[in-house]
Amino acid sequence: MGILDQVPATDAERRAWLGKSRMARSDAESFREKLIEEYGKEKGSKIKYCEAFQDSEYGTRLTKQNMEHYFPFLKTK
């Protein structure tokens, strides 16, 4: 049920394999509209890869006001 049999033996091969396998999952095109909203048209249009997240319906909802508190490393516009 896993992919352990696909993991290369050497460190260099594993790094290359991991880069290729993760790259497809982080394609920014699926989130282009939100990236442009957050970073502006010029910067948001150029982003190639991103990591998306979804807040939990059971916790505090993310808002523009509290997002900076939870994700201080994100610098928008």
N, C-alpha and C positions, 0 to 999 in steps of 0.2 A: 504494500500500500504506500510505501515511501519512495524516495528517489535515491537512496543511499548507493545503490548499485551504479548510478550515473555519475557520482562524484569522482573526479580524477584523483590519482594517487599523489601527485606532487603539488607542492605549495603554489608554484607558478601556474600550473594547469588549473588548479582549483580557483585561483583568483580570476583567471580569464573566463572560466566556466560560470562562475558566480556573476561576474559582470554582464555576460551575455544573457543569463537566465533572468536577472533582475531588471535589466534594461527594458524589456518588453512590458513589464508590469508598471513601470513608472512613466510611461509616455504621457506628456502633458496635454496632448490634443484633446483627450476626454474632458479636461477641466479648463479648456482655453477661455471660456466665457468668464469663469470665476477668477482666473488669473488676471485677465484684463481688468475686471472690476477691482481687484485688490491692488494691482501694481501699475495700472494705467495701460493705455493701448500700446505705446512704444515698447515698454519693458515686458508686459504680459504676453505680447505677440511673439517675442523672441525666446521665451523659456521653452526648453526642449524636454526636460524631465522634472517631475515633481512627485512629492509624496502627499497623498490626500488622507484625510481623517474624517471621521464622522462622530459627532458628539452623541452621548447616550441619552435616550429618552427618559431615563430614570434619574439622571443627575441634573446639575445646573445647566441650562441651555447656554450655548455660546452666543455671544452678542459682540458687536463691534467694540463695545465698552469693556467687556471682560476678557476678550481674546488677547489683548496685550498683556494682561496679568498672567494668563496661562501659558502664553507663547511669547515671552519677551524677546526672543531671538528673531522673530518675524518682523521685518521692516517693510511696511507697505508704502506705496506711493512715496 
